[in-house]
Amino acid sequence: MVAGFCLALLCGCAMNNKALDLNNLDTSVKPGADFYRYAIGNWQKNNPIPAEYSSWGSFVILGEENLITLREIMETGKGQVGDFYASGMDEKKIEKAGIKPLADELARIEAINDLKGLTLAVAHLHQYSADPLFHIFVGPDYANSDLNIAELYQGGLNLPDRDYYLKDDKYSKEIRAKYQQYVTKMFMLMGAVKAEAEAKAKVVLKIETGLAKISRDKVALRDPRKNYNPLSLKTLAKLANKFDWPLYFQTIGLKKPGKINVGQPEFFAGLNQLMATVTIADWRTYLTFTLVNDNAEFLSSAFVNEEFNFYGRTLNGNKVLMPRWKRVVGTVNAYLDQAVGRLFVKERFSPQAKSRAGEMVRNIRAAFKKRLAALDWMTDKTKKEAFKKLAAMTFKIGYPGKWREYKFKVERGEYLANVFRGNYFDFHYELNKVGKKVDRNEWGMPVQIVNAGYMPTRNEMLFPAGILQPPFFNAAADDPVNYGAIGMVIAHEMTHGFDDQGRKFDKRGNLKDWWTKQDEVNFKAKAKAVVEQAEAFEQFPGMPLNGELTLGENIADLGGVSISHDALQFALGKKKQPLLDGLTPERRFFLSYAEVWKTNMRDERAKLLVKVDPHAPAKYRVNGPLSNLPEFYAAFNIASNEAMFRPEAKRAKVW
């Protein structure tokens, strides 16, 4: 389905009646029993996961197609793109160098002998090479979305989430034990004998556990109001005086940062306590591991393989390391994303795709407006503001109007040095925005990525060229197929403007309460039904979904498929539609929706995502929303005694 898409996308061919592959269906399963298995069960049986991946499905398959194009671009490319790629492919030189490219950074850490030295080292690492202790970035001020401010955020952990350090279930304990073994092996690769390496690993785990204890969990991090805490530099310095904040900001080049959003003040107060109790020698150990861990993929094979054994094999279930060319393509994408994206769109994007996607956005917005008007749980006062927000929502399709330039030196034969220069350039590119007006024309996502997004502080949707290809978007396919796929993605992102997080921002992207109290109560009651449905789903025995963590995505999935279905009716009009492949437009729509989420996933990866991912598993993303839709029941004649059917009183409907 993905292969040969360039012809289908670019030539303006006649409509392709085979846009759906009916060989994917498992007709031994009834649609009303398990629609996900019915729609893609045969595909799951016939598509084992390639050894280098932890999952395989629509997103990864299209990503793989994009990778092939990107490889061709980079192998033949000149200038920064070609040189960066060549530096990463110079395996012989990288292998010979071992850990030597980190020598200066390691020496800088080893020279720390007091808290001032620790502050200076962290400031240096943040600019060039690693991300210890906390995150710093730049974004729109929640109270004034036209102004950029500096933001501080909890961080410093090298496991995917705080709960890995704090939970005592069997899975968490096993991961902690394997993590400690991994840290030990990394110190041994740096030259430590086993006993010394084991002692250092205990230090790292102790410090990171301390950081985990003062960190908010992922549900608390979803509340933008709790994570907006503007402070002055003077107040921050009082909150956490063991870390020299004025020196830190001066060292990174922001002597007068102005208003700083301290996302989690209690984390930084807790960090202050750690500064008072952890020895300088132990901080050196922690920083050394973080530096090497953050850069292992750019070092010799001993470090690459050890990192893969833990993060790839243990945490995600990958069987083999991804080929070097794919890993290097990923690195070049990360540091030169728009330089690469500019070349990508010439190969893989068309004006037809941009035009038709724009038309779909407008139809979906009209359908959303109609649903808003019909809501029986929202007052006219709040609806008026909701209409304003929907009308003000902007969208970007394909690629930016102005491409970003990357003003840093790239040299063949200097892979890690290129990474460091890229880090420094990007860090200061962002830092330079502090105190300046937000550029709402700036493009906030790689063009070549298979993804889409909504940015609440801009009230903006993004649909990169990378996703506007089959099976998500097919210029040669009929409307039911496209509305079931990319239409649902568009409506999903639009709904994010009105989910449990997005609804707290106004039409301009400011964190502002535009709801009446009763409407907020009503929304929470509607959302509670979505939470309860999710928590009834278990990916593994004893591992139910976190309904609060996945709430925003589940609201967006439910709204996405519902609103896109409404928009399809608008697009089709009143004219009777013919059957294609023996299927009604309704059935084609819902099958196309399931096709987007076709996935096989390794258990290790699935267990990790249950803990950290705000998205539900693929099966639930299909069966969950559809079990609430009477239009789905009608399309497939779902009986009231079948598993996919919910009594009306138990159905969730938010938007």
Secondary structure as UniProt FT lines:
FT   TURN            3..4
FT   HELIX           5..10
FT   TURN            17..18
FT   HELIX           22..24
FT   TURN            27..28
FT   TURN            31..33
FT   HELIX           35..46
FT   TURN            51..52
FT   STRAND          55..57
FT   HELIX           58..76
FT   HELIX           79..89
FT   HELIX           91..97
FT   TURN            98..99
FT   HELIX           100..102
FT   HELIX           103..110
FT   HELIX           115..128
FT   STRAND          134..141
FT   TURN            142..143
FT   STRAND          144..154
FT   HELIX           163..166
FT   HELIX           170..189
FT   TURN            190..191
FT   HELIX           194..213
FT   TURN            218..219
FT   HELIX           220..222
FT   TURN            224..227
FT   STRAND          230..231
FT   HELIX           233..239
FT   TURN            240..242
FT   HELIX           245..252
FT   STRAND          260..262
FT   HELIX           265..277
FT   HELIX           280..295
FT   HELIX           296..298
FT   HELIX           301..307
FT   HELIX           308..314
FT   HELIX           315..316
FT   HELIX           324..335
FT   HELIX           337..348
FT   HELIX           351..374
FT   HELIX           380..392
FT   STRAND          394..398
FT   TURN            412..413
FT   HELIX           415..431
FT   TURN            432..435
FT   TURN            440..441
FT   TURN            447..448
FT   STRAND          453..455
FT   TURN            456..459
FT   STRAND          460..464
FT   HELIX           465..467
FT   TURN            470..472
FT   TURN            475..476
FT   HELIX           479..482
FT   HELIX           483..487
FT   HELIX           488..496
FT   TURN            497..498
FT   TURN            500..501
FT   HELIX           502..504
FT   TURN            507..508
FT   HELIX           517..535
FT   STRAND          538..540
FT   TURN            541..542
FT   STRAND          543..544
FT   TURN            547..550
FT   HELIX           551..572
FT   TURN            573..574
FT   TURN            581..582
FT   HELIX           585..596
FT   STRAND          599..601
FT   HELIX           603..612
FT   HELIX           618..626
FT   TURN            627..628
FT   HELIX           630..636
FT   TURN            640..641
FT   TURN            643..644
FT   HELIX           648..650
//
